[in-house]
C-alpha cells in the first residue's frame, strides 16, 4: 500500500459514477417494444376507434411499466445535504461535497459528489448501493475494505443490525411488503387487460380498482417508516432526514389514475353497456336476427323440386296414383 497526499488508493481502477439503472432501462425497453408492436395494428382499425385504441394502449402500458419500475427505483425516500466533511479515515483532508441518501424497496443508494468534483487530485463522484437481500453487515465490511469515503460509511453504518437507530428493520420490512403488494397490483393489471378483451367489461373495471387498491396498500406499507422516530444523519455541521420522493408520488398518481379508469368503466357499463362494449370492440349478446326483415323474394319451384322432395309432396303424389 502506498501513500499519495494522505489519500489511500484503495481502488485499483477508477470507478465511474452511477448514470442510469440497468434494470429500469430494461423495463423501459421491453414496454417500448410492446407499445410499438401494438401500435402497428392501428392502421387496420377504422373510424374513431383508432384514436380510442391508441390511448388505450398507451395508458395501459404506462400503468404496467410504472408498476414494474417502482419495484426497482431507488427514490421512494430521499435526503441530501451540502457540507464540509472528512474525506477518508486516517486523513485530515476535508472536502466540500453534496451527500445524498436514496431509499428504495430493495436497498439504498448513497451518493457523494465533490464541489468541485476533482479535489486533492482525485475525482470525488460516488454512488454506492447497499441491498437488503444480502447481509448488510457483510456489505458494510466490504465497503470498509474498499476504503470508501467517511460520509458513505457513516450512512451505511446506520443501516446495519448493530446500529442503535434500527433503520434496517424499518426500511427492509416496509420495502418487502410494499414490493409484494406492487407485484400483486401488476397481476391485477394483467387480468384487467385480459378482461377488457372479453364481454365482461364490468369485471375489468373492478380489476382496475383492485390494481389501484394494491398500489395504495404498497404506499401505506412504505409509509410505516415515517410512523417511528426518525434517525437524524449528522455529517460535519449539517444534518438531514429522509422524506418522500419521486417514486412515492408517482405511485400515488398511478393509483389515482387506475381508480378513475375503474370507476368510469363501472359507471359507463351500468349506464350504457352496449356503447362501452362497442368502444372496446367486444361482442354484444343480442338476438336481433329474429327481427331482421329480408323483404320479398322469388322462389324457383322447379329448382326446389329438382333438388329436394319433401315427405308431404311424396305423400300427395302417392294418393293421386
C-alpha positions as CSV (number, residue, x, y, z in Angstrom):
1,X,0.0,0.0,0.0
2,X,1.3,3.4,-0.9
3,X,0.6,7.0,0.2
4,X,-0.3,9.9,-2.0
5,X,-1.0,13.2,-0.3
6,X,-2.6,11.3,2.6
7,X,-5.1,9.7,0.3
8,X,-5.1,5.9,0.1
9,X,-5.6,4.5,-3.4
10,X,-7.9,1.6,-2.5
11,X,-9.5,1.4,-5.9
12,X,-7.3,-0.4,-8.5
13,X,-9.3,1.2,-11.3
14,X,-11.2,4.5,-11.4
15,X,-14.9,3.7,-10.7
16,X,-17.5,5.6,-12.7
17,X,-20.5,7.2,-11.1
18,X,-24.0,5.8,-11.5
19,X,-25.7,7.1,-14.6
20,X,-28.9,5.0,-15.1
21,X,-30.2,1.8,-13.6
22,X,-29.8,-1.2,-15.9
23,X,-33.0,-2.8,-14.6
24,X,-35.0,0.4,-15.3
25,X,-33.5,0.6,-18.8
26,X,-34.5,-3.0,-19.5
27,X,-38.1,-2.4,-18.3
28,X,-38.4,0.8,-20.4
29,X,-37.1,-1.0,-23.5
30,X,-39.4,-4.0,-23.0
31,X,-42.5,-1.8,-22.7
32,X,-41.4,0.4,-25.6
33,X,-41.2,-2.7,-27.8
34,X,-44.6,-3.8,-26.7
35,X,-46.0,-0.3,-27.4
36,X,-44.6,-0.2,-30.9
37,X,-45.8,-3.7,-31.6
38,X,-49.3,-2.9,-30.5
39,X,-49.4,0.5,-32.2
40,X,-48.6,-1.2,-35.5
41,X,-52.2,-2.6,-35.6
42,X,-53.7,0.9,-35.6
43,X,-53.8,1.3,-39.4
44,X,-56.1,-1.7,-39.5
45,X,-58.7,-0.1,-37.2
46,X,-61.3,2.0,-38.9
47,X,-63.1,5.2,-37.9
48,X,-62.9,6.8,-34.5
49,X,-62.0,3.6,-32.7
50,X,-58.4,4.1,-33.9
51,X,-57.9,7.1,-31.6
52,X,-59.5,5.3,-28.7
53,X,-57.3,2.2,-29.2
54,X,-54.2,4.4,-29.3
55,X,-55.0,6.0,-26.0
56,X,-55.9,2.6,-24.5
57,X,-52.6,1.0,-25.5
58,X,-50.5,4.0,-24.3
59,X,-52.3,4.4,-20.9
60,X,-52.4,0.6,-20.2
61,X,-48.7,0.1,-20.9
62,X,-47.8,3.2,-19.0
63,X,-49.6,1.8,-15.9
64,X,-47.9,-1.6,-16.3
65,X,-44.4,-0.1,-16.8
66,X,-44.8,2.2,-13.8
67,X,-45.9,-0.7,-11.5
68,X,-42.9,-2.8,-12.5
69,X,-40.4,0.1,-12.4
70,X,-41.5,1.2,-9.0
71,X,-40.1,-2.1,-7.6
72,X,-36.6,-1.2,-8.7
73,X,-36.4,2.6,-8.3
74,X,-34.2,4.0,-5.5
75,X,-36.0,7.2,-4.8
76,X,-39.1,6.3,-2.7
77,X,-37.5,8.5,0.0
78,X,-34.5,10.8,-0.2
79,X,-32.4,13.2,1.8
80,X,-29.5,15.4,0.7
81,X,-27.2,18.0,2.2
82,X,-24.1,20.0,1.1
83,X,-21.5,20.3,3.8
84,X,-17.8,20.0,4.6
85,X,-16.7,16.6,5.8
86,X,-13.7,14.5,6.4
87,X,-12.9,12.6,3.2
88,X,-11.4,9.3,4.4
89,X,-10.2,7.6,7.6
90,X,-6.6,8.4,8.8
91,X,-6.6,11.5,6.8
92,X,-7.0,15.2,7.7
93,X,-8.4,16.1,4.2
94,X,-11.7,17.9,4.4
95,X,-13.9,18.2,1.3
96,X,-17.0,20.1,0.3
97,X,-19.5,17.8,-1.2
98,X,-23.1,17.0,-1.9
99,X,-24.2,14.0,0.1
100,X,-27.4,12.1,-0.8
101,X,-29.3,9.2,0.5
102,X,-31.8,7.4,-1.8
103,X,-34.0,4.7,-0.3
104,X,-35.7,2.1,-2.5
105,X,-37.7,-1.0,-1.8
106,X,-34.6,-3.3,-2.1
107,X,-31.9,-1.2,-0.7
108,X,-30.3,2.2,-0.5
109,X,-28.0,4.4,-2.7
110,X,-25.5,6.7,-1.1
111,X,-24.1,9.4,-3.3
112,X,-21.1,11.7,-2.8
113,X,-20.2,14.4,-5.3
114,X,-17.5,16.9,-4.6
115,X,-17.7,20.6,-5.1
116,X,-15.7,20.7,-7.4
117,X,-15.6,17.1,-8.5
118,X,-11.8,17.0,-8.6
119,X,-10.3,17.6,-5.2
120,X,-6.9,16.5,-3.8
121,X,-6.0,15.1,-7.3
122,X,-8.9,12.7,-7.1
123,X,-12.3,12.5,-8.7
124,X,-15.0,12.5,-6.0
125,X,-18.1,11.2,-7.5
126,X,-19.5,8.1,-5.8
127,X,-22.8,6.2,-6.0
128,X,-22.7,3.1,-3.7
129,X,-25.5,0.5,-3.5
130,X,-26.4,-1.4,-0.3
131,X,-29.1,-4.1,-0.8
132,X,-31.4,-5.6,1.7
133,X,-31.2,-9.0,0.0
134,X,-27.6,-9.6,1.2
135,X,-26.2,-9.3,4.7
136,X,-25.9,-5.6,5.4
137,X,-23.0,-6.3,7.8
138,X,-21.0,-8.0,5.1
139,X,-21.7,-5.2,2.6
140,X,-20.6,-2.6,5.2
141,X,-17.4,-4.6,5.9
142,X,-16.7,-4.8,2.2
143,X,-17.1,-1.0,2.0
144,X,-14.6,-0.7,4.8
145,X,-12.1,-2.9,3.0
146,X,-12.5,-0.9,-0.2
147,X,-11.8,2.3,1.7
148,X,-15.0,4.2,0.8
149,X,-15.2,7.9,1.9
150,X,-16.3,8.5,5.5
151,X,-19.7,10.1,4.7
152,X,-20.7,6.9,2.8
153,X,-19.5,4.7,5.6
154,X,-21.3,6.8,8.2
155,X,-24.7,6.5,6.4
156,X,-24.2,2.8,5.6
157,X,-23.4,2.1,9.3
158,X,-26.8,3.5,10.3
159,X,-28.4,0.6,8.3
160,X,-26.5,-2.2,10.0
161,X,-28.0,-4.6,12.5
162,X,-25.8,-3.2,15.3
163,X,-26.9,0.4,14.8
164,X,-29.0,1.8,17.6
165,X,-31.2,3.5,15.0
166,X,-32.6,0.2,13.8
167,X,-33.2,1.6,10.3
168,X,-32.6,-1.8,8.7
169,X,-35.7,-3.2,10.4
170,X,-37.9,-0.3,9.5
171,X,-36.9,0.0,5.8
172,X,-36.3,-3.6,4.9
173,X,-39.7,-5.0,6.1
174,X,-41.6,-1.9,4.8
175,X,-40.0,-2.3,1.4
176,X,-40.6,-6.1,1.3
177,X,-44.3,-5.7,1.9
178,X,-44.6,-2.7,-0.5
179,X,-42.9,-4.7,-3.2
180,X,-45.2,-7.7,-2.6
181,X,-48.3,-5.6,-3.0
182,X,-46.9,-3.9,-6.1
183,X,-46.4,-7.3,-7.8
184,X,-50.0,-8.1,-6.8
185,X,-51.1,-4.9,-8.4
186,X,-49.2,-5.9,-11.6
187,X,-51.1,-9.2,-11.7
188,X,-54.4,-7.4,-11.3
189,X,-53.4,-5.1,-14.2
190,X,-52.7,-8.0,-16.5
191,X,-56.0,-9.6,-15.5
192,X,-57.8,-6.4,-16.2
193,X,-56.3,-6.2,-19.7
194,X,-57.5,-9.7,-20.4
195,X,-61.0,-9.0,-19.2
196,X,-61.1,-5.8,-21.4
197,X,-60.8,-8.1,-24.4
198,X,-63.8,-10.1,-23.3
199,X,-67.5,-9.2,-23.0
200,X,-67.1,-8.8,-19.2
201,X,-66.1,-5.1,-19.1
202,X,-67.7,-4.7,-15.6
203,X,-65.2,-7.1,-14.1
204,X,-62.3,-5.4,-15.9
205,X,-63.3,-2.2,-14.2
206,X,-63.4,-4.0,-10.9
207,X,-59.8,-5.3,-11.5
208,X,-58.6,-1.8,-12.3
209,X,-60.0,-0.6,-8.9
210,X,-58.2,-3.6,-7.3
211,X,-55.0,-2.6,-9.1
212,X,-55.3,0.9,-7.5
213,X,-56.1,-0.6,-4.1
214,X,-52.9,-2.7,-4.1
215,X,-50.8,0.3,-5.2
216,X,-52.3,2.3,-2.3
217,X,-51.5,-0.7,0.0
218,X,-47.9,-0.6,-1.1
219,X,-47.7,3.2,-0.3
220,X,-49.3,2.5,3.1
221,X,-46.7,-0.2,3.8
222,X,-43.8,2.1,2.9
223,X,-45.3,5.0,4.9
224,X,-44.9,3.0,8.1
225,X,-41.3,4.1,8.2
226,X,-42.5,7.6,9.0
227,X,-44.5,6.4,12.0
228,X,-41.4,5.6,14.0
229,X,-38.9,8.1,15.4
230,X,-36.6,9.2,12.6
231,X,-32.9,8.8,12.9
232,X,-31.1,12.1,12.2
233,X,-28.0,11.9,10.0
234,X,-25.3,14.3,11.1
235,X,-22.3,14.9,8.8
236,X,-19.9,17.7,9.6
237,X,-22.0,20.7,10.7
238,X,-25.1,19.7,8.8
239,X,-27.9,17.2,9.4
240,X,-30.8,15.8,7.4
241,X,-33.8,13.4,7.5
242,X,-35.4,11.3,4.7
243,X,-38.6,12.5,3.1
244,X,-41.0,11.1,0.4
245,X,-39.6,11.4,-3.1
246,X,-40.5,10.9,-6.7
247,X,-41.4,7.2,-6.7
248,X,-43.8,7.6,-3.9
249,X,-45.7,10.4,-5.6
250,X,-45.6,8.5,-8.9
251,X,-47.2,5.6,-7.2
252,X,-49.9,7.9,-5.8
253,X,-50.6,9.4,-9.3
254,X,-50.7,5.9,-10.9
255,X,-53.1,4.7,-8.2
256,X,-55.4,7.7,-8.7
257,X,-55.3,7.1,-12.5
258,X,-56.3,3.4,-12.1
259,X,-59.1,4.4,-9.7
260,X,-60.5,6.9,-12.2
261,X,-60.4,4.4,-15.0
262,X,-62.0,1.7,-12.9
263,X,-64.8,3.9,-11.7
264,X,-65.6,5.3,-15.2
265,X,-65.7,1.8,-16.7
266,X,-68.0,0.5,-14.0
267,X,-70.3,3.6,-14.3
268,X,-70.5,3.5,-18.1
269,X,-71.1,-0.2,-18.0
270,X,-74.1,0.3,-15.8
271,X,-75.5,3.3,-17.8
272,X,-74.6,2.4,-21.4
273,X,-73.4,-1.2,-21.6
274,X,-73.8,-1.5,-25.4
275,X,-71.9,1.6,-26.1
276,X,-68.9,0.7,-23.9
277,X,-68.8,-2.9,-25.3
278,X,-68.8,-1.3,-28.8
279,X,-66.0,1.0,-27.7
280,X,-63.9,-1.9,-26.5
281,X,-64.7,-3.9,-29.7
282,X,-66.2,-6.9,-27.8
283,X,-69.3,-8.9,-28.8
284,X,-72.8,-7.8,-27.7
285,X,-75.2,-10.6,-26.9
286,X,-78.4,-10.0,-28.8
287,X,-81.0,-11.8,-30.8
288,X,-81.6,-9.2,-33.4
289,X,-81.5,-11.8,-36.2
290,X,-85.1,-12.7,-35.4
291,X,-86.3,-9.2,-36.1
292,X,-84.5,-8.7,-39.4
293,X,-86.8,-8.3,-42.4
294,X,-85.4,-9.6,-45.6
295,X,-88.2,-8.4,-47.8
296,X,-89.9,-10.3,-50.6
297,X,-88.0,-13.0,-52.6
298,X,-88.6,-15.2,-55.6
299,X,-88.7,-19.0,-55.1
300,X,-87.9,-21.2,-58.1
301,X,-90.2,-24.2,-57.5
302,X,-88.7,-26.1,-60.4
303,X,-85.2,-25.9,-58.9
304,X,-86.5,-26.9,-55.5
305,X,-88.5,-29.9,-56.9
306,X,-85.4,-31.0,-58.7
307,X,-83.2,-30.9,-55.6
308,X,-85.4,-31.7,-52.6
309,X,-88.5,-33.8,-52.4
310,X,-90.3,-33.2,-49.1
311,X,-92.2,-36.0,-47.3
312,X,-95.5,-34.1,-47.8
313,X,-95.0,-34.0,-51.6
314,X,-94.3,-37.7,-51.7
315,X,-97.5,-38.5,-49.8
316,X,-99.7,-36.3,-52.1
317,X,-98.2,-38.0,-55.2
318,X,-99.0,-41.4,-53.8
319,X,-102.6,-40.5,-53.1
320,X,-103.1,-39.4,-56.7
321,X,-101.7,-42.6,-58.0
